[in-house]
Amino acid sequence: MASVSLSSRLGQSLAARPVLAPYPGWVLGAGQSADLGARWRKLLWPMLRTPFDVPWLDGLQIRLYPGNETCRSLFVTGRYEPNEMCLLARILKPGMVVIDAGANLGLYALLASGRVQAGGRVLAIEPSSRELEMLRKNIELNDLTNIKAIQLALSDQTSEADLLVAAPPHFGHNTIGAFVYGTALDHRERVKLERLDDIVRREELARVDLIKMDIEGAEYAALRGGLETLRKFHPVLLLELSERALQPQGGNAGEVVAMLKQLAYRIYGFDPGTGLPAPLSARTGDSENIVAVAGETPW
């Protein structure tokens, strides 16, 4: 029992301070050997055994889980997808409505909750029971009342499917398609599929200002199931595009981009030299995050 307690205390006391600033060229693992402190935290991380809570952005708390690569990034560097987080912090305003699809343990949803404040709403959509429990713990930890956690997967139809739940440390690789990065399977879980348009109608949303989608290859189907929402509200979109993940689910990055352009969206990537949004003239790799804007550029 003493060793468990010591593990938590070490994690809490030695975690990196959260950072909200662009990080040009960030990828998972970046900064984990940047200085002596980061190198020590990287060595310590595998020794931690029990979840622990640490300060995060905007005065929030985050529960970190040993064995989780996203949590490792936060513990070692204080950052996770920093360029995207900076963009959200600039865009989101009180009263906005945000949909976080593929919410995982809730980093984007929590940041959005604080920024949209009591007059706004956040729908955090997560199909995996394991990640949903982490998400709910983080919502409860911060006593947030404007987030609604919803357990399902987005698609272009109402149905059910098997979700492949990834083995540690790749908690973010869960998919209804196929693992494409050498990820090992932990277990399968039957999950509900639903169209984004149906969710928006059921939740009686009068506006949708921003949608973040990181759903491991289901983005094309999810966007097809949300065309009414996109046409009606023109939300800013933050999407992961992975060619290898899209293909097993019947899509590809070119089709996603073409669909968005037909809806009058302009496509941006994150400039590797500045970490800031820049017009996307050509895709630079198999997987990258993009921003799509239909109206006035909000940054």
N, C-alpha and C positions, 0 to 999 in steps of 0.2 A: 504494500500500500504506500509505503514511504517513497519507493522509486517512481510510482505513478504520479504522486504529488510533486516530486522533484522535477519530473519531465514537464509537467504543466508550468511550474514556476520558471523553469529555464526558458521555455518557449515564450512565455509572456514577457519576461524581462529582457530577452536578447533579440526579439524580433526587430527587423528594420522598421524605421519610421515610414509611414505612408508618404508617397510622393505623387503630386499632381503636376506634371510637366511633360512636354513632348520628349520623346526619345527616338531620334532618327534611326531608322533601320531596326527597330525593336523586333525581336523574335523570342519565343519562349526559351528561356535560358540566358538571355542577354543580361549582362550586369552581374552575374552570379560569381564572377571572379574579378570584379572591378577594383576592389580595394581589400585591405586586410580584414575589415569587419565582415564583408560579404563572404570572403573565403572561409572565415571561421564559422559563420552561420550555415554555409553550405555543408561543411563537415559535421556540424551539430545536427542538422535536420534528420538524417537517418537514425539518430539515436533517440529521437522523441517518439513517444508511444501513445499519448493520449491527447484528445482535442483540447484546445485552449483558445481563449479569446484575446484579441489584440485590437488596439485602436486602428481605425481606418479613416478614410476621407470624410470630410464634413462632420467630424465628431461622432461618426458611426463606430460600431464594433463589428468585427468579423470573427467567426469561429473557424479556426484553422484545423485541418485534419491531417495528421501525419500520414505519409504515403500517397498524398494527392499532389500532383505536379503543379496545379494552379496555386495551391496553398504554399508549396515550396517557393514559388516565385515571389509571393507576397512576403513570406518570412525572410527570405534572403535579401531581396532588393527593395521591398516596399512598393513594387509595381506589378501590374498585370494589364496587358494591352494598354499601355499608357497613352498612346496617341488617340485611341478611340475614347478613352475615359476623358481626356482633355476636351475632345470635340463635344461629347455629351454635356460636360460641365458648361460649355459656352452656349450650347443650343437651348438647353432645357430652362423653362421659366415657370413660375407659379401658375397653376391652373391647367397645365398641359396634361395630355393623356398619352401614356407610353405603353407599348406592348413589347415585352421581352420574351422572345420565343427561343427556347433552349436556355432557360434561365440558370441551369446548373445550381451552384450554391448561392447565387443571387447578387453577385457583384454589381452588375449593371442595374438590376432592379432596385437595389438599395440606394445606389447613387441617384437614380431617377426619383425615387421616393422623396428624398430630401430636397431635391431641386424643384419638383412640381408642388411640394408642400401640401397642406391639408385640402386645398381646393382642387388638386389634381388627382389622377389615378394611375396606378401601374398594374397591368395584368402580367403576371410572371408565369409563363407556360413551360412546364417541365414534365416529360412523360415518365422518367425513371423514379421509382419509389425511393431508391437510395439517395439520389440527388434532391428529390422533393423534400425529404426529411431534413437535409442540410439547409435547404432554402428556408423551410419553415422555422428552423432553429434560429437562423439569422434574422428573420422577420421578428420573431418573439424577443430575441436578444435586444433589439432596438425599439421594441414596443411600437412598431409601425402599423398604422391603421389604414393607410391608403394603398397598400399592396394586397392584391388577391392572387394567391397561388392556385393554379389550375393544372390538374394532372391529365395531360393528353399530348398527342403529337399532331402537328399541323400537316395537312395534306390537301388534295383537291377533291376529296370525297369523304363521306362519313362511313367509317368501317372500323376494322381492327387489324392489328399487325403485330408481329413479334419484334420487340425491341432487343437488339443485341447490347447488353450492358457490359461495358469494358472492365477488365481487371485492372487493379491498381498498377502503376500510378496514373493511368490514362483515363481519369474519371470524365473527361470532356469528350470522349470519343464514342459515346453511346449513339447507336444509329439503327434505323429501320431498313437500312440498305445493307452494306457490307463493310467490314473493317478494311481500310486501304493503307494503313501505315504500320502494318506488322503488329497491331494491337491484339492482345489475347482476350478471349471471352471469359467473363466471370459467370454470367448466367443469362438466360432469356426471360423476357417478361412480356406478357400480352398487354397491349396498350390500345386505347381508343384513338382513332384518327378523326379529326374534325376540320372543317373548312374555316378559315379565318373570318370570312364574311358571316358565317353563322354565329360565331362567337361574338363578333361586334354587335350583331343584332340582338342576341340574347342578353348581353350585358348592357344594352341600351346606351351605347356610347354615342354622344352627340358630336364628338371630335376624336380624331386620332392624329397625334402630332409627330410621333416617331415610333418606328418599329425596328427593333434589333433582332436579327435572325442569325443564329449560329446553330444549325440543326443537322450538321453532318451529312450533307448531300440531299436533304429534302427541300432545299430552298426553292427549286423550280416548281415543284408540286404545290408548295405552300403559297407561293405568289399567285399561281393559277387559281387557287382557292380563295384568294383575297382580292381579286380584280375589282370587285365592286367597292371595296374599302379604299383601294388605291385611287380609283377614279373619283370617288366622292370627297376624300379628305386630303389626298396628295401628301401623305406623311413623309418625312425624311426617313430614308431607309439606310440602315447599317447592316451589311450582309457579309457573311463569309462565302467566298466562291472557291471551291476546291473541285477541280476537274475530275480528279480520281474519285471523290466522294459522290459527285453528282451523277456520274455515268451509270453506276449500278441501279440508280433509281430513275433512269430514263431521261435524264437531263444533261445539259452541258453548259459551261459558262457563257458561250456565245449566245445560246438561246435565252438565258437569263438577261443578259445585257440587251439583246434585241427586243425582248418583251418590255423592258423598262423604257427603252428609247421610244417605242410605239406609244407609251403612256406619257410622253413628253418629259421623261426624267433625264437629267444630265448626270453623268457618271464621273465620280472622283475616286482616286486612290490616295494613299498616304505617301507623300514624297519621302523617299529614303534619305534625302539630304536634310530635311527640316522636320519631318514627322507631322507635317500639316497637310490638310487636304489639297490636292492638286488635280486638274483635269486628267482623266485617264485616257491616254491616247492609245496605249497598247498594254496588255497584261504582261506582267514581268515574271510570272512563275506559275506553278501548278495551283498554289493556294494563296489567297490574299483577301484582305478585307476591303470592301468598297463602300462608298457613300453615294446614295442616289437622291437627287433633289429635283423636285418638279416646279417649285416656285422660286421665290427670291432666296438667294444663298444666305443661310442663317448664321454665317460666321464672318 
